[in-house]
Amino acid sequence: MRPPFYTMQTTVFAALLGLHAVLGIRIATSLQWLEYTPQPYAIDNFYKADTAQLVSGGVANLVSDRNMDLAANAETQGLKAYAQNKNIRLIYIIVEVAYRLIGNRAAGIDSLEDFKGKRVGGIPGTSAGYFVTKLLGTAGLQQSDFRMVSGNACMKTPCGAGTYPQMMASGQIDGFGLWEPAVELAAEQLGSNAVIFKNASIYRETYSLYSTTDKLKDPTSRAKIVQFVRALNQSVSVFRSQPDKVYSYASQKVGMDAAVAKKVWDDHVWGGTGMGAELVDFLNVEDQYLAQQDRRQPAGRAAMEQFIDTSVLEEAMKLS
């Protein structure tokens, strides 16, 4: 005889809760970019409240997996997920990165205006794609004025086929904008032909930690999240003020050379610059762009204010 459905449902739910207890706090994050590395450093050195598991993924996993407590992603993916689920909250800025756009002087590029009619690497639908569009827009270029070309990142030389540094060296593209170290690797390869543009006031990747209102309302999960944010805040403090201690650690985690990590370190503001009105405005402008790309209505500034939850960090800062 089969048990009643509600009994089965209760049993399954209890099993899931038990699994979550065994796994401890779970964090979905990309495991291949420099931006993610303060998280494992926090787990290895500061987080003592529970076990912690980093799972390959991102903010979308908060919606698809109820056992996921936290996620880390650039603000672009955070905004995309928030548009579909207003329960998502941005609770901490791990790092802000001033992306760089590199051009090839041999292709006739000396200024942003020279990208008109060029082939430019910038992965559509990502922070890199938004950055390229936003920065070239300051020179009066529309998306129709250049051809955006898809490609891949490279963490260490030699860069393989289909990666932006390789595509640049072979003449398949005239420039590209991306997170590090791909731009640095391309610049080293091009030498004096490399011309680099960046403007953090126009765009910086805001790589953040996210959770959901359900997780933040639950006393047990919230306590663990607050403890993890405290540990993460300690971690980024080391990344910011004692980088010599973590160059090797961070580079080994993502398979890049420590010397290259050191070169691009100053493009990263570990811990970010704040979660106040300026961030609300920044996210609101970006959401308007993403809404147009995704053919939806912008969430609006009031929704951006709701998206940011500073209470977790405030609690974490009060812990001794």
C-alpha positions in Angstrom: 0.0 0.0 0.0 1.4 3.4 -1.0 1.6 6.1 1.8 -0.7 9.2 1.3 0.8 11.8 -0.9 1.1 14.3 1.9 3.1 11.8 3.9 5.4 11.3 0.9 5.7 15.0 0.5 6.6 15.5 4.2 9.1 12.7 4.1 10.8 14.2 1.0 10.9 17.7 2.5 12.4 16.3 5.7 15.0 14.5 3.7 15.9 17.7 1.9 16.3 19.5 5.1 18.5 16.8 6.5 20.6 16.9 3.3 21.0 20.7 3.7 22.1 20.3 7.3 24.7 17.8 6.3 26.0 20.0 3.4 26.0 23.2 5.5 25.8 26.5 3.8 25.8 26.2 0.0 27.1 28.9 -2.4 26.6 28.9 -6.2 29.5 30.7 -7.9 31.7 30.5 -10.9 34.9 28.7 -10.0 37.1 30.0 -12.8 37.3 33.8 -12.4 39.6 35.9 -10.1 36.6 37.7 -8.7 35.4 34.5 -6.9 38.6 33.8 -5.0 37.8 35.7 -1.7 35.0 33.1 -1.1 37.2 30.0 -0.8 39.7 32.1 1.1 37.0 33.1 3.6 36.0 29.4 4.0 39.6 28.3 4.5 40.5 31.0 7.0 37.5 32.8 8.6 34.2 30.9 8.4 33.7 28.8 11.5 29.9 28.7 11.9 29.3 25.6 9.7 30.6 23.7 6.8 30.5 25.6 3.5 30.3 24.3 0.0 31.1 26.2 -3.2 29.1 24.9 -6.2 29.7 25.8 -9.8 26.8 28.1 -10.8 25.5 31.5 -10.2 22.5 33.6 -9.0 20.1 31.6 -11.2 20.7 28.6 -8.9 18.9 30.5 -6.1 15.7 30.1 -8.1 16.3 26.5 -9.3 17.7 25.0 -6.1 15.9 25.6 -2.8 18.9 24.2 -0.9 21.1 26.9 -2.2 21.7 29.6 0.4 23.9 32.1 -1.5 25.2 32.9 -5.0 27.8 35.1 -6.4 27.7 36.8 -9.8 28.3 40.0 -11.7 25.4 42.5 -11.4 24.3 41.8 -14.9 23.3 38.3 -14.1 21.9 39.4 -10.8 19.6 41.9 -12.5 18.5 39.3 -15.1 17.6 36.9 -12.3 15.8 39.6 -10.3 13.7 40.5 -13.2 12.3 37.0 -13.1 12.2 36.6 -9.3 11.7 39.6 -7.0 12.7 37.5 -3.9 16.4 37.8 -4.8 18.5 40.2 -2.8 22.0 41.6 -3.4 23.5 41.5 0.1 27.2 42.2 -0.3 29.7 43.5 -2.9 32.7 41.2 -3.2 34.7 43.2 -5.7 34.2 46.0 -8.3 36.3 45.7 -11.4 37.1 48.4 -13.9 36.9 46.4 -17.1 39.4 47.3 -19.9 38.8 47.5 -23.6 41.9 46.7 -25.7 42.4 47.7 -29.3 45.0 46.9 -31.9 46.9 49.9 -33.3 47.8 47.8 -36.3 44.1 47.7 -37.1 43.9 51.5 -37.0 42.7 51.9 -33.5 44.0 54.9 -31.4 40.8 56.2 -30.0 37.3 54.9 -29.0 35.9 56.5 -32.2 38.2 54.2 -34.2 36.2 51.2 -33.2 33.5 52.2 -35.7 33.2 49.4 -38.3 35.5 47.1 -36.3 35.1 43.6 -35.0 34.9 43.8 -31.2 34.9 40.9 -28.7 32.3 41.3 -26.0 30.2 38.4 -24.9 26.5 39.4 -25.5 24.2 39.1 -22.5 27.1 39.4 -20.0 28.8 42.2 -18.1 31.4 42.3 -20.8 28.9 42.9 -23.5 27.3 45.7 -21.5 30.7 47.2 -20.8 31.7 47.3 -24.5 28.4 48.8 -25.5 28.4 51.4 -22.7 32.0 52.5 -23.2 31.8 52.8 -27.0 28.6 54.7 -26.5 30.6 57.5 -24.8 32.2 58.0 -28.2 28.9 58.2 -29.9 28.9 54.7 -31.3 25.7 52.7 -31.5 25.7 48.9 -31.4 25.1 49.0 -35.2 28.4 50.9 -35.6 30.6 47.9 -34.7 30.3 44.1 -34.9 30.3 42.4 -31.5 32.0 39.0 -31.8 31.5 36.1 -29.3 34.5 34.4 -27.9 36.0 33.0 -24.7 38.3 34.1 -21.9 41.8 32.9 -21.4 43.4 32.6 -18.0 47.0 31.6 -18.9 49.2 31.5 -22.0 49.2 29.9 -24.5 45.6 31.0 -25.2 43.7 28.4 -27.3 41.6 28.8 -30.4 38.4 30.8 -29.8 39.8 32.8 -26.9 39.9 36.6 -27.3 43.7 37.0 -26.9 44.2 34.3 -29.6 41.5 35.9 -31.9 43.2 39.3 -31.4 46.7 38.0 -32.3 45.4 36.2 -35.4 43.5 39.2 -36.7 40.0 37.7 -36.2 39.0 40.7 -34.1 40.3 44.2 -33.7 39.7 44.6 -30.0 37.7 43.2 -27.1 36.5 44.0 -23.6 36.4 41.4 -20.9 37.3 40.6 -17.3 40.9 39.9 -16.4 43.4 38.4 -17.1 42.4 38.1 -20.8 43.0 41.8 -21.6 46.4 41.7 -19.8 47.4 38.6 -21.7 46.4 40.2 -25.0 48.3 43.4 -24.2 51.5 41.4 -23.4 51.1 39.6 -26.7 50.5 42.8 -28.8 53.2 44.8 -27.2 53.4 48.4 -28.5 50.4 47.8 -30.7 48.1 47.5 -27.7 46.0 50.5 -26.8 43.8 50.2 -23.7 40.7 52.1 -22.6 38.8 52.0 -19.3 36.5 54.3 -17.4 35.3 53.0 -14.0 32.8 55.9 -13.8 31.1 54.6 -16.9 31.2 50.9 -16.0 32.6 48.6 -13.4 31.6 45.1 -12.8 29.9 44.8 -9.4 30.5 41.2 -8.5 28.2 40.6 -5.6 26.8 38.0 -3.2 23.1 37.2 -3.4 20.5 35.4 -1.4 16.7 35.2 -1.2 14.1 36.7 1.1 13.1 33.1 2.1 16.6 32.3 3.3 17.0 35.7 5.0 13.7 35.3 6.9 14.6 31.9 8.2 16.5 32.4 11.5 18.8 29.4 11.1 19.9 30.1 7.5 20.2 33.8 8.2 22.5 33.3 11.1 24.8 31.2 8.9 24.6 33.7 6.1 25.5 36.6 8.4 28.5 34.6 9.7 29.6 33.9 6.1 29.3 37.6 5.1 31.4 38.4 8.2 34.1 35.9 7.0 33.9 37.2 3.5 34.3 40.7 4.7 37.4 39.6 6.5 38.6 37.9 3.4 38.3 40.9 1.1 40.1 43.0 3.7 43.1 40.8 3.2 42.7 41.0 -0.6 42.6 44.8 -0.4 45.2 45.6 2.2 47.6 42.6 2.1 47.6 41.4 -1.5 51.1 39.9 -1.2 49.5 37.2 1.0 47.0 36.1 -1.6 48.5 36.6 -5.1 49.6 32.9 -5.2 46.4 31.6 -3.5 44.0 33.4 -5.8 46.0 32.6 -9.0 46.2 28.9 -8.2 42.5 28.8 -7.6 41.8 29.9 -11.2 44.8 28.6 -13.0 46.6 31.9 -13.8 50.1 33.1 -13.2 50.7 35.0 -9.9 52.7 37.6 -11.8 49.8 38.4 -14.0 47.4 38.5 -11.0 49.7 41.1 -9.5 49.6 43.2 -12.6 45.8 43.4 -12.8 45.2 43.6 -9.0 44.7 47.3 -8.9 41.8 47.1 -11.4 39.9 45.3 -8.6 38.4 47.2 -5.7 38.0 44.4 -3.2 34.9 45.0 -1.0 33.4 47.5 -3.3 32.6 51.1 -2.7 29.2 51.0 -1.1 25.6 49.9 -1.4 23.8 53.2 -1.2 22.0 55.6 -3.6 24.9 55.6 -6.1 24.6 51.8 -6.5 20.9 52.1 -6.9 21.3 54.6 -9.8 24.0 52.5 -11.4 21.9 49.3 -11.3 18.8 51.2 -12.5 20.6 52.4 -15.6 22.0 49.0 -16.4 18.6 47.4 -15.9 17.1 49.7 -18.5 19.6 48.5 -21.0 19.0 44.8 -20.1 15.3 45.3 -20.2 15.6 46.5 -23.8 17.8 43.6 -24.7 15.5 41.1 -23.0 12.3 42.7 -24.3 10.8 43.4 -20.9 9.8 46.4 -18.9 12.6 47.9 -16.6 12.1 47.1 -13.0 12.4 50.8 -12.0 14.3 52.6 -9.3 12.0 51.6 -6.5 12.6 48.0 -7.3 16.4 48.5 -7.4 16.1 50.0 -3.8 14.3 46.8 -2.8 16.9 44.6 -4.6 19.7 45.8 -2.3 19.6 44.5 1.3 22.2 46.1 3.6 20.9 44.5 6.8 23.0 41.3 6.5 26.3 43.3 6.3 25.1 45.6 9.1 24.5 42.5 11.3 27.8 41.0 10.3 29.7 44.1 11.2 28.3 44.0 14.7 29.7 40.6 15.4 32.8 40.4 17.6 
